[in-house]
Amino acid sequence: MGLFVAGVNPRRPVFPSASQHLADAAARRALLGAVSGHRSLSEGLLVAADGRLELYAVADEGCDAYDIAAGLFGAVAEGEVAGALYFAEGIDVASHLFAALCGLDEFARGSREGALLPGECDGLADAGELSQPGGRGALGAPGLPAALPACWARALSEARKAATLGDALTRLAAAASGLSSALSAADASASTAALAETAVELARRVFGHLERRCVLAAGAGDFSLALAGAFLGASVERFQVLGDGDCEEAARVLGAPMADPQLLSALLVDADIVLAESAVEGTSLDRRLMKGVVRLRRGRPMLLVDASADGSLIDHRVASLDGVFLYTVADLAAITRDAPWARLGTDDARERLFADAVRTFALQTG
C-alpha cells in the first residue's frame, strides 16, 4: 500500500467550483464516504480550506492513485480535473505537507503536471519612519499559513468519524503536529529577536548613537532580558537592574549591579533607556514621578519600553512629556511587521526544521 496526496491546483478554473462544493460539511462527508467505499483505498483524509483541496490517502499497490483522486474530485467539480491536479507519493507526501506548514516555496510533485502552491514568503517592505504608532497589534508567525493547522485538525476529526483514518495517516498527522509545535517555538524566538532589533533601532533614532548610553532593566524577565541583550550586542556598556532576587540572573548576564528600588528617581535620571517588564515593589512609573525625572534630565531624551504583557506597567500619559518616547510590546510589533528585519532568523530556522522533519519521518517509516 502507498501513501499519496492529490490536490486541485488553485490556479486552475475547476478549483472554485470544487472548493465551494466542499465548503459544505455534508459534501466532505460524502467524499470521505466514497473513499471508505473504494476497493483500492484503505485510508483517506480531506483538507478543504485555506485555499487548498487535498486528499491524503493510502492506495493498494499497483493501482493508479492519480486517476482515483481525479475521479473523486471530478464528482464535485465543474470541468476537467485530471489535468488540474498536483500529486506526490511516499516520502514526498510528507515533504509537501511539511513545506506547506513551514510556509516554504517548495512542493513535492510527481511526474504528472503540477504547480507550486501559492508561496507565503513575500518580500518585506522597508520599515519607513519609526514614529510612535497609534495603533496596536501583535506580531504573527512569519510565513506560517495560520489556518493550515486548524484545517488539519478538522480534517483529522472528520476522517476519524468517517472511519477512514488509519496508521499511515495517523503517523503523518503526529509528525505534522510535532513540526507545528517546533515552528511555534521557533517563531516565538524569532519574533523576540525581531522585536529586540526594533527596540535597538528606535534607540538609534532617538539618540543618534548608543555610545555611553545607560539601560535600566526594571523587573527584568525573559523578554526584557532579550531586549537588554540586543542593546548589549549593539555596544551599550552601562546597565542597571532593578528588581527582587528573581532578577539576579539578569544582572549576572548583563554584568550589571542590582539597584536599590528606593533610588528609582535617581536611576531614571541617569538612564537613557528603560525596559520595564514587571512591577517592582515600592516603585511606580507614573506621570508624577516621570515629570520630575524629565525636569532633572534637562532636555535629554528617554526611550521607555513597557515590556509587560498588557502594556500597562508604565503610565501611558508620560508619553506626552517632552523628550519621552514610550513604546509597548504591541507598538514594537506594529513597527516590526513592516521592518526589513521582521524575519530575522526565521527562514533559516524554518528550512532547518523542514529538513529535520522530512528526515525523521523517512527514518520512522522506513
C-alpha positions in Angstrom: 0.0 0.0 0.0 1.2 3.5 -0.8 0.7 6.9 0.8 -0.2 9.7 -1.7 -1.5 13.3 -1.8 -3.5 14.7 -4.6 -4.7 18.3 -4.7 -6.6 20.6 -7.0 -4.4 23.3 -8.3 -5.9 26.6 -7.0 -4.8 28.3 -10.2 -7.0 26.1 -12.4 -10.6 27.0 -13.5 -12.0 23.9 -11.8 -10.8 25.0 -8.3 -13.6 27.5 -7.4 -16.5 25.1 -8.0 -14.8 22.2 -6.2 -13.8 24.5 -3.3 -17.3 25.9 -3.0 -18.9 22.4 -3.0 -16.6 21.0 -0.4 -17.0 24.0 1.9 -20.2 22.1 3.0 -19.6 19.5 5.7 -22.1 17.1 4.2 -20.2 17.2 0.9 -17.0 16.4 2.7 -18.6 13.5 4.5 -19.9 12.2 1.1 -16.4 12.3 -0.4 -14.9 10.5 2.6 -17.7 8.0 2.3 -16.6 7.4 -1.3 -13.1 7.0 -0.1 -14.2 4.5 2.5 -16.2 2.5 -0.1 -13.4 2.5 -2.7 -11.9 -1.0 -3.0 -8.4 0.3 -3.7 -8.2 2.8 -0.8 -7.7 1.9 2.8 -7.3 5.4 4.4 -8.3 8.9 3.5 -8.2 12.4 4.8 -9.6 15.6 3.1 -8.2 19.1 3.6 -10.7 21.5 2.2 -10.0 25.0 3.4 -7.3 27.8 3.5 -7.2 27.8 -0.3 -6.4 24.1 -0.5 -8.3 21.0 -1.7 -6.1 18.0 -0.9 -6.8 14.3 -0.5 -4.3 12.4 1.6 -4.9 8.7 1.2 -3.4 5.2 1.2 -3.9 3.1 -2.0 -3.2 -0.5 -2.9 0.0 -1.3 -4.7 -0.3 -1.3 -8.4 -3.4 0.9 -8.7 -3.4 4.3 -10.3 -3.9 6.6 -7.3 -3.8 9.7 -9.5 -6.8 8.5 -11.6 -8.6 7.5 -8.4 -8.1 11.0 -6.9 -9.2 12.6 -10.2 -12.4 10.6 -10.2 -13.2 11.6 -6.6 -12.6 15.3 -7.2 -14.2 15.1 -10.6 -17.5 14.3 -8.9 -17.6 17.6 -7.1 -16.0 19.9 -9.7 -17.3 21.6 -12.8 -14.8 20.9 -15.6 -11.9 18.7 -16.3 -10.0 17.7 -13.2 -7.4 15.2 -14.4 -5.1 17.9 -15.8 -5.6 20.2 -12.8 -4.1 18.0 -10.0 -0.8 18.1 -8.3 0.3 14.8 -7.0 3.0 13.2 -4.8 3.7 9.7 -3.3 5.7 8.2 -0.5 8.1 10.5 1.4 7.2 13.3 -1.0 3.8 13.4 0.7 5.4 14.4 4.0 7.7 16.8 2.2 4.8 18.5 0.6 2.8 18.8 3.9 5.8 19.9 5.9 6.8 22.5 3.3 3.2 23.9 3.4 3.3 24.1 7.3 6.7 25.9 7.1 5.4 28.4 4.5 8.3 27.5 2.1 8.0 27.8 -1.7 8.7 24.2 -2.2 6.4 21.4 -3.3 7.0 17.7 -3.9 5.5 17.0 -7.3 5.2 13.7 -9.1 5.7 13.1 -12.8 2.3 14.5 -13.7 1.8 18.2 -14.4 1.5 20.3 -11.2 2.2 23.7 -9.8 3.6 25.0 -6.6 1.1 26.1 -4.0 1.0 29.9 -3.5 4.1 31.0 -1.5 3.9 32.6 1.9 7.4 34.2 2.0 6.7 37.5 0.3 9.3 40.2 0.4 9.0 42.7 3.2 8.7 46.5 2.7 11.1 49.0 4.2 10.5 49.9 7.7 9.8 53.6 7.0 9.6 56.2 9.7 9.7 54.7 13.2 7.4 57.2 14.8 5.3 56.3 17.8 2.3 54.3 16.3 -1.2 55.0 17.5 -2.5 51.5 16.7 -2.0 48.2 18.5 -1.1 44.8 17.0 0.6 41.5 17.6 3.5 40.1 15.6 2.2 37.0 13.9 4.2 33.9 13.0 6.2 35.0 9.9 5.4 32.9 6.8 3.1 30.4 8.5 -0.3 29.9 6.9 -2.1 30.3 10.2 -5.3 28.4 9.2 -3.5 25.3 8.0 -3.0 23.6 11.4 -6.7 24.3 12.1 -7.7 22.8 8.7 -5.7 19.7 9.5 -7.4 19.4 12.9 -10.8 19.5 11.3 -9.7 17.1 8.6 -8.5 14.6 11.2 -11.7 14.8 13.1 -13.8 14.2 10.0 -11.7 11.3 8.9 -12.0 9.7 12.4 -15.8 10.0 12.2 -15.8 8.5 8.7 -13.5 5.6 9.9 -11.0 6.5 7.1 -8.1 7.3 9.4 -5.5 4.5 9.8 -2.0 4.0 10.9 -0.2 5.7 8.0 -2.2 9.0 8.2 -2.1 8.9 12.0 1.8 8.8 11.8 1.8 11.6 9.3 -0.6 13.7 11.4 1.6 13.2 14.5 4.7 14.3 12.6 2.8 17.4 11.3 1.7 18.2 14.9 5.3 17.9 16.2 6.5 20.2 13.4 3.8 22.8 14.1 4.9 22.9 17.8 8.5 23.3 16.8 7.6 26.1 14.4 5.6 27.9 17.1 8.6 27.8 19.4 11.0 28.9 16.6 8.6 31.7 15.6 8.4 32.9 19.2 12.2 33.0 19.4 12.5 34.8 16.0 9.7 37.2 16.9 11.5 38.2 20.1 14.8 38.7 18.3 13.0 40.9 15.7 11.2 43.0 18.4 14.5 43.5 20.2 16.1 44.7 16.9 13.3 47.2 16.6 13.9 48.5 20.1 17.6 49.0 19.3 16.7 50.8 16.0 14.3 53.0 17.9 17.0 53.9 20.3 19.4 54.8 17.4 16.6 57.1 16.0 16.1 58.8 19.4 19.8 59.2 20.4 21.7 59.1 17.1 24.2 56.6 18.6 24.3 54.3 21.6 27.8 55.1 22.9 27.8 55.9 26.6 24.1 55.2 26.9 22.7 53.6 30.1 20.0 50.9 30.1 17.8 50.4 33.2 16.0 47.0 33.3 13.2 47.1 35.8 11.5 43.9 36.9 13.6 42.1 34.3 12.0 38.9 32.8 12.8 36.8 29.8 11.5 39.4 27.3 13.2 42.4 28.7 16.4 40.4 29.2 16.2 39.6 25.4 15.8 43.3 24.7 18.7 44.2 27.0 20.8 41.5 25.3 20.2 43.2 22.0 21.4 46.5 23.4 24.4 44.7 24.8 25.1 43.4 21.3 24.7 47.0 20.0 27.7 48.1 22.1 25.7 49.6 25.1 28.0 49.1 28.0 26.2 50.5 31.1 23.3 48.6 32.6 21.4 48.7 35.9 18.9 46.1 37.0 16.1 46.9 39.3 14.1 44.2 41.0 14.0 41.4 43.6 16.0 38.2 43.8 14.4 36.8 40.7 16.3 39.5 38.7 19.8 38.4 39.9 20.3 36.2 36.9 19.6 39.1 34.6 22.1 41.2 36.4 24.7 38.5 36.1 24.1 38.0 32.4 24.4 41.8 31.8 27.3 42.3 34.2 25.2 44.9 35.9 24.7 45.8 39.6 21.4 45.3 41.4 19.9 48.7 42.1 18.0 49.8 45.2 14.3 50.5 44.4 14.4 53.4 46.8 16.8 55.1 44.4 14.4 54.8 41.5 14.2 58.6 40.7 18.0 58.9 40.6 18.2 55.8 38.5 15.7 57.2 36.0 17.6 60.5 35.8 20.7 58.5 34.9 19.1 56.0 32.5 18.6 56.8 28.8 16.7 53.6 28.0 14.2 51.9 30.4 13.0 48.4 29.9 10.1 47.6 32.3 8.5 44.1 32.3 7.1 43.5 35.7 6.2 45.6 38.8 8.9 46.2 41.4 7.7 46.5 44.9 7.7 50.1 46.2 8.0 51.6 42.8 5.6 53.1 40.2 6.5 54.6 36.8 3.7 57.2 36.9 3.4 60.6 35.3 4.2 62.5 38.5 7.5 60.7 39.0 8.5 61.0 35.4 7.7 64.7 35.3 10.3 65.3 37.9 12.8 63.0 36.2 12.3 64.8 32.9 13.0 68.2 34.6 16.2 66.9 36.1 17.4 65.4 32.8 17.4 68.9 31.3 16.1 68.1 27.9 18.0 64.8 27.4 15.6 62.3 25.7 14.5 59.0 27.1 13.3 55.8 25.5 10.8 53.8 27.6 9.8 50.3 26.6 6.8 48.8 28.5 7.6 45.1 28.1 4.7 43.9 30.2 2.1 41.7 28.5 -0.7 44.2 28.6 1.3 47.4 28.2 0.0 48.9 31.5 3.1 49.0 33.6 4.2 52.5 32.6 1.6 55.3 32.8 0.8 56.0 29.2 0.5 59.7 30.0 4.3 60.0 30.3 4.5 59.9 26.5 3.2 63.4 26.5 6.2 64.7 28.4 8.9 66.5 26.3 11.7 64.1 25.2 10.0 60.9 26.4 9.4 58.2 23.8 7.2 55.4 25.2 6.6 52.1 23.4 4.7 49.0 24.4 5.2 45.4 23.1 2.3 46.0 20.8 3.9 49.1 19.4 7.1 47.2 18.7 5.2 44.5 17.0 3.3 47.0 14.8 6.6 48.6 13.7 8.4 45.3 13.3 5.8 43.9 10.9 7.0 46.1 8.1 10.6 46.2 9.0 13.4 44.6 6.9 14.5 42.6 9.9 10.9 41.2 10.6 12.0 37.7 9.5 15.3 37.8 11.4 16.5 34.2 11.6 13.0 32.9 10.6 13.8 31.5 7.2 16.9 29.6 8.3 15.1 28.1 11.2 12.1 27.0 9.1 14.3 25.4 6.5 16.2 23.5 9.2 13.0 22.3 10.8 11.6 21.3 7.5 14.6 19.2 6.6 14.7 17.6 10.1 11.0 16.7 9.9 11.3 15.1 6.5 14.4 13.2 7.6 12.9 12.0 10.8 9.6 10.9 9.1 11.6 9.0 6.5 13.6 7.1 9.2 10.4 6.3 11.1 8.5 5.0 8.1 11.4 3.1 6.7 
